[in-house]
Amino acid sequence: MTQSAITEDSFDALTRHALDPRTGWSLGIFGAIAEFMRDPGEATAIETGADILKVVTARGGLVVRRHPATVVVDYEMPSRHAERRVRALAACLPERDAARAGRAVVTEVGPDMAALREEDRGALLFDLGIGLTSVETCVRTRAPALIAALRAAEGMPALAAPGLIAAMVEHGPHRVFASALGRIEVFQPIPPPGGVSPDGPHTHVLPKLIAHGRTHAASVPIPEGLVPCLSIHPPSGA
């Protein structure tokens, strides 16, 4: 495993990767993660600013934010093929800058006025309470039955709330994962237990891994005192 830190302006580096449709992104904790990717020919809306970049498709969206304390760790790890190594980058912040709401139970946040698409603004956002302190792992919905199920689960851990996971699979709410450095929204359905995640943006929630209470896998070389808030997966050879 090798590791180095990007010395150029971190936001410029992240922007360059975001504009490359071959690059994948992920945001979350060990065991609960949202992934965003797009096809080279896919219809995409891109909005750029001095401190923010938004990339939105019909399947999901990505936000990258500038933060002066960002450190981008560029590293390589062995792949399943012994002769190859896989490159990845982790955009990190010091623990104090990475801190979010830190909710540990299902909590109604309110209308999501920060939604990437105008038609999604105002739909209700619920934090599932499984993002530790650095990530908010949420769902967004307008479905009355799912809103009722989420409200009934408030104050409980999402994975322990009776019937909640089944209700989310049935209604397929948008998943919204947010950190201090960005946001990933997934519009695609949630696969049923034993099902396969769709191509493109999707989420994974794995209770056995979440139970470790880690922000990232032990194999990812994040320097002490930093917390990964957004990860970049460049195409092979980039």
Helices and strands as residue ranges (DSSP letters): E 2-5, H 10-18, E 24-29, E 32-36, E 45-48, E 52-56, E 60-65, E 71-78, E 85-94, H 95-98, E 107-111, G 118-120, E 124-127, E 136-141, H 144-153, G 158-160, H 164-171, E 174-179, E 182-186, E 202-205, H 207-210, E 226-233
